[in-house]
């Protein structure tokens, strides 16, 4: 009798493990598609480091927006696979690609209108919620995406000068400086987020060096950046 009971118990365990394995496999397949979308968007936006014309940048942002529509579709599929209330049980599968997509969404908005994108707008671009009781965009992933944005903008500032655009580094310097000030208001205790934030000072320094170099060479334009770190319409 005890053998029968033991068999029944472990059979139920096997059913549970098999079900979870199936869920994880479905998640992995969808995340692969999202990662593919992220690579495609990054490739499209990398044109800013070669071609700095307004037309080329506008065209790249348009293409990125189209690819984000595929991202939305894949996140919808993902939200349907993840069991209700078990977001954090499985989110290691999509955490890092979501951070990269937050960075790409923030970069797209910066290139389009020169402002800091809000977490609600990023969630809308990705096609997910900001409600933590649903399949949502986690605040940590959004913040990590912004820190990745700073690194990309530091590179952009250098390449803009190479392309003869001396106004862009001024805009980037003001934007990243304000973003850095914003992060300093946070009491960051998360190890990975804190470590990434610690690297921000090097990005700020790199951008400041570009601006300083333009100044001593007499190339700094008489330009007051209109970049506003607060997004218009941010709730």
Backbone bond lengths (Angstrom), bond angles and torsions (degrees), N, CA, C in turn:
res aa  C-N    CA-C-N  psi(-1)  N-CA   C-N-CA  omega(-1)  CA-C   N-CA-C  phi
1 X - - - 1.465 - - 1.538 111.18 -
2 X 1.357 114.91 -42.27 1.454 118.67 -179.71 1.525 111.47 -64.70
3 X 1.334 116.28 -34.07 1.463 120.18 178.27 1.522 111.50 -64.04
4 X 1.316 116.04 -37.20 1.470 121.17 179.69 1.525 109.98 -66.82
5 X 1.330 115.86 -44.10 1.464 120.74 179.62 1.534 110.40 -62.77
6 X 1.352 115.34 -44.10 1.472 120.25 179.28 1.516 111.04 -61.24
7 X 1.318 116.07 -42.64 1.468 121.17 179.01 1.518 111.43 -61.58
8 X 1.335 115.91 -43.08 1.464 120.47 179.69 1.527 111.54 -63.40
9 X 1.352 114.82 -41.72 1.465 119.41 -179.63 1.520 110.75 -62.47
10 X 1.349 115.61 -48.14 1.455 118.69 -176.02 1.528 112.08 -75.20
11 X 1.299 117.80 -23.26 1.464 121.04 173.41 1.525 109.82 -66.82
12 X 1.336 115.94 -39.91 1.475 119.96 178.02 1.522 110.28 -66.39
13 X 1.367 115.56 -35.89 1.459 118.88 176.64 1.523 110.75 -63.05
14 X 1.341 115.85 -42.69 1.462 120.79 -179.44 1.521 111.32 -63.69
15 X 1.320 116.20 -39.71 1.467 120.39 177.93 1.534 110.60 -62.21
16 X 1.334 115.40 -41.49 1.461 121.06 179.56 1.525 110.59 -64.38
17 X 1.333 116.78 -47.66 1.465 121.10 -179.54 1.522 111.70 -63.75
18 X 1.324 115.76 -38.95 1.463 120.52 179.22 1.535 110.30 -64.71
19 X 1.328 115.86 -41.94 1.466 120.63 179.52 1.527 110.53 -63.82
20 X 1.334 116.49 -44.08 1.463 119.88 179.76 1.523 111.14 -65.38
21 X 1.323 116.77 -38.88 1.465 120.40 178.56 1.521 110.70 -61.78
22 X 1.322 116.39 -40.33 1.468 120.62 178.40 1.531 111.48 -63.81
23 X 1.345 115.68 -40.53 1.466 120.14 179.12 1.525 110.19 -63.88
24 X 1.329 116.07 -45.82 1.464 120.08 -179.05 1.539 111.50 -63.62
25 X 1.306 116.14 -36.44 1.467 119.45 179.31 1.529 110.47 -67.69
26 X 1.334 116.93 -40.82 1.467 120.34 176.50 1.527 110.20 -62.01
27 X 1.337 116.08 -43.19 1.460 120.95 179.68 1.527 110.31 -61.70
28 X 1.331 116.73 -44.93 1.471 120.51 -179.09 1.519 111.56 -59.84
29 X 1.319 116.84 -40.28 1.468 120.28 -179.12 1.528 111.44 -65.98
30 X 1.332 116.56 -40.92 1.465 120.25 179.69 1.531 110.63 -69.15
31 X 1.347 115.70 -41.62 1.466 120.29 179.88 1.524 110.74 -62.73
32 X 1.318 117.76 -34.22 1.466 120.84 175.87 1.525 110.64 -59.05
33 X 1.323 115.87 -40.73 1.467 119.86 178.03 1.525 111.31 -67.02
34 X 1.341 116.36 -39.50 1.465 120.42 178.36 1.523 110.23 -65.07
35 X 1.324 116.91 -40.79 1.471 120.97 177.32 1.522 111.13 -62.57
36 X 1.328 115.99 -37.17 1.470 120.77 176.66 1.531 109.83 -64.48
37 X 1.331 116.74 -43.02 1.465 120.81 176.77 1.524 110.98 -59.33
38 X 1.341 116.31 -43.83 1.468 121.24 -178.62 1.531 110.96 -62.56
39 X 1.322 116.72 -41.13 1.475 120.21 178.47 1.519 110.62 -63.90
40 X 1.311 116.82 -40.44 1.463 120.88 -179.71 1.527 111.31 -65.64
41 X 1.335 116.59 -41.96 1.467 120.59 178.87 1.518 110.27 -65.05
42 X 1.330 116.71 -43.07 1.465 120.63 178.84 1.521 110.86 -60.87
43 X 1.323 116.56 -42.65 1.467 120.87 179.08 1.523 111.31 -61.06
44 X 1.327 115.89 -42.01 1.465 121.12 179.86 1.530 110.93 -63.66
45 X 1.334 116.50 -42.03 1.463 120.46 -175.55 1.535 113.13 -79.73
46 X 1.318 116.88 -15.33 1.464 119.47 179.60 1.525 112.57 -66.30
47 X 1.315 116.95 -10.77 1.468 120.76 179.07 1.527 110.58 -61.23
48 X 1.333 117.49 -23.48 1.463 120.16 -178.16 1.527 111.61 -62.51
49 X 1.316 116.75 -21.69 1.457 119.96 -178.98 1.536 112.25 -87.31
50 X 1.344 116.29 -8.35 1.461 120.48 177.30 1.530 111.42 -115.02
51 X 1.326 114.92 -44.71 1.464 120.35 -178.06 1.520 108.47 -117.76
52 X 1.317 116.76 118.35 1.459 120.04 -174.96 1.530 113.15 -106.76
53 X 1.321 117.24 11.90 1.463 119.56 -178.93 1.527 109.93 -72.99
54 X 1.319 115.25 149.40 1.466 120.88 -179.38 1.521 111.23 -58.83
55 X 1.330 116.17 -37.68 1.466 120.58 -178.91 1.525 111.07 -65.30
56 X 1.327 116.71 -44.70 1.465 120.56 -179.75 1.528 110.97 -64.96
57 X 1.320 116.66 -42.36 1.461 120.84 -179.92 1.524 110.61 -65.14
58 X 1.317 116.08 -43.02 1.469 120.50 178.27 1.521 111.20 -61.41
59 X 1.334 116.46 -41.83 1.458 121.58 179.02 1.527 110.77 -64.14
60 X 1.323 116.63 -40.76 1.467 121.02 179.84 1.525 111.15 -65.14
61 X 1.318 116.30 -41.20 1.467 120.25 179.27 1.529 110.96 -65.08
62 X 1.321 115.92 -37.98 1.464 120.34 178.00 1.533 110.85 -62.80
63 X 1.329 115.88 -44.35 1.466 120.23 178.44 1.533 110.92 -64.46
64 X 1.334 115.82 -39.20 1.466 119.98 178.72 1.524 110.40 -63.29
65 X 1.311 116.88 -41.70 1.472 120.95 178.62 1.531 111.25 -59.63
66 X 1.316 116.49 -39.45 1.464 120.42 178.47 1.529 110.86 -64.81
67 X 1.315 116.53 -41.08 1.464 120.97 179.51 1.531 111.21 -68.48
68 X 1.316 116.73 -30.88 1.464 119.76 177.24 1.538 111.35 -64.83
69 X 1.317 116.67 -24.06 1.465 119.65 176.00 1.533 110.61 -65.13
70 X 1.331 116.43 -35.85 1.465 120.39 175.44 1.521 110.33 -68.66
71 X 1.319 115.97 -37.36 1.465 120.79 177.06 1.527 109.89 -59.62
72 X 1.314 116.67 -45.47 1.465 121.29 179.31 1.519 110.96 -57.93
73 X 1.316 115.82 -43.87 1.463 120.62 179.59 1.528 111.43 -61.37
74 X 1.326 116.37 -41.53 1.472 120.09 -178.84 1.522 112.47 -72.25
75 X 1.323 117.08 -34.88 1.468 118.71 175.89 1.533 111.09 -68.27
76 X 1.321 116.42 -32.17 1.457 119.91 175.69 1.527 110.18 -63.29
77 X 1.326 116.33 -44.29 1.463 120.90 176.76 1.530 110.79 -61.00
78 X 1.320 115.69 -41.40 1.463 121.27 -179.23 1.524 110.93 -63.68
79 X 1.316 116.32 -43.21 1.467 120.22 -179.50 1.525 111.96 -64.43
80 X 1.323 116.05 -27.44 1.473 120.54 179.39 1.525 111.51 -77.61
81 X 1.331 116.85 -25.94 1.465 121.29 -178.57 1.529 111.32 -84.52
82 X 1.337 116.76 -38.59 1.467 120.37 -177.57 1.530 109.99 -71.28
83 X 1.328 117.82 123.48 1.479 120.76 -179.47 1.523 111.73 -59.82
84 X 1.303 116.79 144.88 1.461 122.62 179.69 1.528 110.68 -56.85
85 X 1.330 115.38 132.14 1.454 120.25 177.74 1.519 114.73 81.51
86 X 1.352 117.27 4.75 1.469 119.54 -177.52 1.534 111.89 -120.05
87 X 1.315 115.53 29.11 1.467 121.26 -179.40 1.529 111.78 -55.02
88 X 1.339 116.19 -51.08 1.466 119.50 -174.34 1.532 112.83 -76.43
89 X 1.299 116.92 -12.28 1.459 119.75 176.42 1.527 111.18 -72.48
90 X 1.328 116.12 -31.20 1.465 120.52 -174.94 1.528 113.75 -115.13
91 X 1.345 118.83 -4.04 1.461 119.41 -167.43 1.528 115.09 -69.10
92 X 1.313 118.96 -10.70 1.464 119.71 174.25 1.524 111.97 -61.42
93 X 1.328 115.97 -22.98 1.463 120.09 -179.33 1.534 111.81 -68.46
94 X 1.338 117.32 -37.01 1.468 120.18 -174.71 1.528 113.52 -116.25
95 X 1.318 117.90 1.16 1.461 122.21 -175.38 1.528 112.79 -56.45
96 X 1.333 117.09 -51.14 1.462 120.30 -172.95 1.527 113.00 -73.41
97 X 1.330 116.62 -35.70 1.465 118.00 177.44 1.530 109.83 -70.79
98 X 1.330 117.25 -31.16 1.462 120.46 176.74 1.524 110.44 -65.98
99 X 1.331 117.02 -40.56 1.465 120.50 176.73 1.524 110.57 -60.74
100 X 1.320 116.12 -42.01 1.466 119.59 179.51 1.525 110.52 -65.51
101 X 1.309 117.33 -39.40 1.463 120.51 179.54 1.527 111.48 -69.11
102 X 1.334 117.18 -32.45 1.472 120.34 174.03 1.527 109.50 -62.14
103 X 1.325 115.68 -43.29 1.467 120.75 176.60 1.522 110.99 -60.49
104 X 1.322 116.94 -45.06 1.463 120.94 -177.42 1.530 111.38 -67.75
105 X 1.334 116.48 -37.57 1.467 120.27 176.85 1.530 110.07 -65.76
106 X 1.339 116.03 -42.82 1.467 120.42 179.59 1.531 110.96 -64.94
107 X 1.333 116.68 -39.23 1.462 120.94 178.39 1.524 110.50 -65.05
108 X 1.318 116.62 -42.85 1.469 120.71 179.86 1.518 111.05 -60.12
109 X 1.332 116.47 -46.65 1.470 120.49 -179.46 1.528 110.68 -66.16
110 X 1.325 117.17 -39.24 1.469 119.98 177.93 1.527 110.62 -61.89
111 X 1.317 116.64 -44.15 1.468 120.35 -179.86 1.522 111.44 -66.11
112 X 1.324 116.44 -32.56 1.464 120.45 -178.23 1.528 112.08 -76.15
113 X 1.327 116.51 -48.74 1.467 119.39 -172.09 1.531 114.33 -132.75
114 X 1.334 118.45 0.90 1.461 121.18 173.68 1.507 116.17 70.09
115 X 1.336 118.05 28.49 1.461 120.91 -179.18 1.523 111.17 -125.75
116 X 1.324 115.56 165.84 1.455 121.53 175.89 1.512 109.38 -80.94
117 X 1.306 116.66 126.24 1.459 120.84 -178.98 1.529 109.80 -79.22
118 X 1.311 117.09 140.32 1.465 121.64 179.53 1.525 110.11 -80.92
119 X 1.320 116.56 161.49 1.455 120.96 179.53 1.531 110.65 -63.83
120 X 1.332 116.83 -34.19 1.466 119.59 179.78 1.526 111.44 -67.57
121 X 1.333 116.77 -36.40 1.462 120.22 178.18 1.517 111.08 -70.54
122 X 1.340 117.40 -39.96 1.466 120.32 176.61 1.524 109.95 -61.29
123 X 1.329 116.46 -43.75 1.465 120.52 178.69 1.529 110.38 -59.62
124 X 1.325 116.02 -40.36 1.468 120.62 178.34 1.521 110.94 -64.96
125 X 1.327 117.00 -41.82 1.471 121.26 179.09 1.522 110.84 -62.50
126 X 1.334 116.73 -37.78 1.467 121.14 -179.54 1.527 112.54 -82.75
127 X 1.320 115.92 -16.90 1.460 119.15 -179.84 1.511 113.79 81.12
128 X 1.352 116.48 31.87 1.461 120.81 178.20 1.522 109.15 -124.01
129 X 1.329 115.44 176.16 1.463 121.29 -177.60 1.529 110.80 -94.41
130 X 1.330 115.76 167.43 1.466 120.69 169.58 1.527 110.17 -108.41
131 X 1.322 115.78 1.34 1.467 121.97 178.86 1.526 109.30 -82.74
132 X 1.321 117.27 116.79 1.465 121.48 -174.80 1.524 113.73 -65.10
133 X 1.318 117.75 -13.41 1.463 120.08 178.45 1.535 111.45 -84.08
134 X 1.356 115.64 -6.00 1.463 120.91 179.94 1.530 109.39 -117.42
135 X 1.334 116.63 -175.23 1.463 120.53 171.59 1.520 106.01 -71.27
136 X 1.325 117.36 113.27 1.457 120.11 -165.28 1.529 113.16 -136.23
137 X 1.317 114.42 173.82 1.458 121.90 173.19 1.520 107.78 -92.43
138 X 1.319 116.40 117.20 1.455 121.62 -179.19 1.525 110.39 -74.96
139 X 1.327 117.33 141.01 1.461 121.93 -178.57 1.529 111.54 -58.49
140 X 1.320 117.53 -40.58 1.464 120.80 -179.47 1.522 111.26 -60.87
141 X 1.330 117.21 -40.50 1.464 120.68 179.62 1.530 110.94 -65.99
142 X 1.324 116.47 -38.11 1.471 121.12 176.61 1.524 110.94 -62.71
143 X 1.334 116.40 -46.21 1.467 120.96 -179.16 1.527 111.51 -65.57
144 X 1.327 117.19 -39.11 1.463 120.08 177.19 1.519 110.50 -63.74
145 X 1.316 116.22 -36.28 1.460 120.36 177.37 1.519 112.12 -64.07
146 X 1.334 116.81 -38.33 1.464 120.47 178.32 1.524 111.43 -66.62
147 X 1.324 116.74 -36.69 1.463 120.23 178.37 1.528 110.82 -68.29
148 X 1.331 116.82 -35.94 1.464 120.16 174.53 1.530 110.19 -65.33
149 X 1.323 116.05 -35.07 1.469 120.94 178.24 1.529 110.57 -60.15
150 X 1.328 116.87 -42.61 1.472 120.73 -179.55 1.519 111.17 -59.64
151 X 1.315 116.31 -41.48 1.460 120.77 179.21 1.524 110.96 -62.65
152 X 1.329 116.41 -42.38 1.465 120.95 179.66 1.526 111.32 -67.51
153 X 1.326 116.56 -37.90 1.469 119.95 -179.57 1.523 111.57 -69.42
154 X 1.336 116.72 -31.76 1.471 119.35 176.14 1.525 109.74 -62.89
155 X 1.306 116.10 -42.27 1.471 120.90 176.64 1.524 110.49 -65.53
156 X 1.321 116.32 -40.16 1.464 121.66 -179.32 1.526 110.76 -63.21
157 X 1.340 116.67 -38.64 1.463 120.50 -179.51 1.526 111.04 -60.88
158 X 1.322 115.70 -42.81 1.470 120.28 179.63 1.522 110.53 -65.34
159 X 1.317 116.88 -46.63 1.464 120.84 -177.29 1.531 112.66 -70.27
160 X 1.333 116.50 -27.47 1.465 119.90 177.12 1.521 110.30 -64.76
161 X 1.337 115.95 -41.59 1.466 119.96 178.04 1.518 110.40 -62.55
162 X 1.336 116.08 -42.09 1.462 120.85 178.34 1.523 110.87 -58.92
163 X 1.340 116.08 -33.32 1.467 121.20 179.56 1.522 113.09 -84.36
164 X 1.342 116.17 -0.84 1.459 119.55 178.49 1.512 114.49 87.92
165 X 1.331 117.05 11.01 1.461 121.14 178.20 1.525 108.11 -96.49
166 X 1.331 117.80 104.17 1.457 121.62 -176.09 1.536 112.52 -96.04
167 X 1.319 116.42 -6.20 1.464 119.73 177.56 1.524 111.66 -84.94
168 X 1.327 116.35 -35.52 1.465 120.26 -175.72 1.534 112.46 -57.54
169 X 1.340 119.92 -45.16 1.470 118.80 179.47 1.529 113.30 -59.42
170 X 1.348 117.20 -32.31 1.460 120.62 177.06 1.523 110.45 -64.37
171 X 1.314 115.26 -44.68 1.463 121.19 179.22 1.528 110.09 -62.63
172 X 1.327 115.65 -46.64 1.463 120.74 -178.60 1.529 111.01 -64.33
173 X 1.335 116.69 -41.14 1.454 121.08 -179.50 1.524 111.50 -60.27
174 X 1.305 116.91 -44.88 1.467 121.27 179.42 1.529 110.80 -65.88
175 X 1.314 115.55 -44.66 1.469 121.07 -177.97 1.530 111.05 -62.88
176 X 1.333 116.61 -51.15 1.472 120.66 -178.10 1.525 110.77 -67.41
177 X 1.324 117.27 -35.04 1.457 120.41 177.34 1.515 111.64 -61.71
178 X 1.321 117.16 -42.86 1.462 121.35 178.66 1.532 110.92 -69.14
179 X 1.321 115.55 -37.70 1.461 119.72 178.61 1.531 110.61 -65.32
180 X 1.324 115.69 -40.43 1.458 121.11 177.15 1.532 110.76 -61.57
181 X 1.322 116.02 -42.88 1.463 120.79 178.12 1.531 110.67 -62.57
182 X 1.330 116.01 -38.27 1.459 120.06 178.42 1.521 112.32 -64.05
183 X 1.322 116.21 -43.48 1.464 120.29 179.55 1.532 111.21 -64.20
184 X 1.320 116.69 -30.87 1.463 119.80 -179.16 1.526 112.37 -69.83
185 X 1.315 116.10 -14.85 1.463 120.11 176.17 1.530 111.73 -78.24
186 X 1.335 115.78 -16.00 1.466 120.40 -176.76 1.524 110.70 -89.21
187 X 1.315 115.22 142.04 1.462 121.20 174.17 1.522 107.55 -94.41
188 X 1.327 116.23 85.14 1.457 121.50 -173.09 1.525 110.88 -80.61
189 X 1.325 115.26 119.14 1.465 120.09 179.45 1.526 111.90 -113.73
190 X 1.340 115.81 -14.90 1.460 119.45 177.67 1.526 109.55 -68.78
191 X 1.312 117.59 128.14 1.464 121.82 -174.20 1.525 113.01 -59.15
192 X 1.345 117.46 -51.49 1.465 120.48 -176.34 1.529 111.25 -66.25
193 X 1.323 116.81 -39.84 1.464 120.67 -179.71 1.529 110.22 -69.45
194 X 1.315 116.78 -41.14 1.456 121.00 178.71 1.525 111.04 -64.19
195 X 1.332 116.19 -42.60 1.457 120.60 179.97 1.528 110.70 -63.38
196 X 1.330 115.89 -40.75 1.469 119.62 179.63 1.517 110.81 -68.46
197 X 1.327 116.67 -36.76 1.460 120.57 177.80 1.528 110.90 -66.33
198 X 1.310 117.35 -37.17 1.469 121.07 179.03 1.524 111.48 -59.34
199 X 1.340 116.59 -29.32 1.466 120.91 179.61 1.531 111.86 -77.48
200 X 1.346 116.48 -14.03 1.463 120.23 -176.77 1.531 111.48 -63.18
201 X 1.342 116.77 -33.52 1.468 119.24 -178.02 1.534 111.54 -60.94
202 X 1.333 116.80 -30.56 1.461 120.26 178.47 1.528 111.42 -72.20
203 X 1.344 115.36 -34.36 1.461 119.55 177.09 1.531 109.91 -68.11
204 X 1.343 115.01 -42.42 1.471 119.75 178.56 1.528 110.05 -61.18
205 X 1.324 116.08 -43.58 1.466 120.81 179.81 1.523 110.89 -62.47
206 X 1.330 116.81 -41.38 1.468 120.83 179.83 1.534 110.85 -60.92
207 X 1.334 116.20 -42.64 1.460 120.72 -179.92 1.528 110.60 -68.37
208 X 1.328 116.61 -41.14 1.469 120.79 178.11 1.527 111.38 -61.19
209 X 1.321 116.46 -36.11 1.467 120.28 178.56 1.525 111.38 -66.45
210 X 1.335 115.88 -36.29 1.464 119.93 177.12 1.525 109.91 -64.59
211 X 1.337 116.00 -46.15 1.464 120.77 179.72 1.523 110.77 -63.42
212 X 1.319 117.08 -42.17 1.473 121.42 179.18 1.529 111.35 -62.60
213 X 1.319 115.20 -42.21 1.466 120.00 179.64 1.526 111.08 -62.39
214 X 1.336 115.81 -40.25 1.465 119.65 176.99 1.522 110.76 -64.01
215 X 1.335 115.84 -37.99 1.473 120.68 -178.06 1.519 111.62 -65.43
216 X 1.332 116.75 -47.69 1.468 118.64 -176.22 1.523 112.11 -72.27
217 X 1.318 116.34 -19.41 1.460 120.24 177.39 1.529 112.10 -91.36
218 X 1.328 115.77 -1.49 1.455 120.01 179.71 1.512 113.35 73.04
219 X 1.325 116.29 23.13 1.465 120.47 -177.63 1.526 112.82 -103.70
220 X 1.317 116.06 -4.54 1.465 119.54 -179.11 1.522 108.95 -68.92
221 X 1.333 117.43 120.98 1.466 119.76 -177.65 1.520 111.75 -71.89
222 X 1.308 115.62 155.85 1.464 121.38 174.26 1.515 106.58 -81.95
223 X 1.319 112.60 81.45 1.470 118.10 -167.37 1.510 109.16 -138.46
224 X 1.292 116.14 125.85 1.466 120.70 175.80 1.507 107.44 -103.41
225 X 1.326 115.95 110.75 1.467 120.52 -176.84 1.510 111.32 -61.49
226 X 1.320 113.81 136.24 1.459 119.19 178.86 1.525 111.47 -97.31
227 X 1.330 115.18 10.56 1.452 118.79 179.58 1.514 110.17 -60.60
228 X 1.278 116.47 130.00 1.464 122.12 177.87 1.510 108.15 -121.06
229 X 1.330 116.57 122.23 1.466 119.16 -175.24 1.518 112.60 -71.93
230 X 1.330 115.79 -14.67 1.448 118.06 176.54 1.511 109.80 -91.08
231 X 1.301 117.57 123.44 1.471 120.90 -178.61 1.519 110.13 -71.74
232 X 1.324 115.29 135.31 1.454 119.67 176.23 1.510 109.48 -62.36
233 X 1.301 114.05 131.67 1.453 117.86 177.84 1.508 113.90 82.98
234 X 1.360 118.10 4.96 1.462 119.61 179.29 1.521 108.30 -64.97
235 X 1.306 114.07 132.54 1.464 117.93 -178.06 1.510 110.47 -73.51
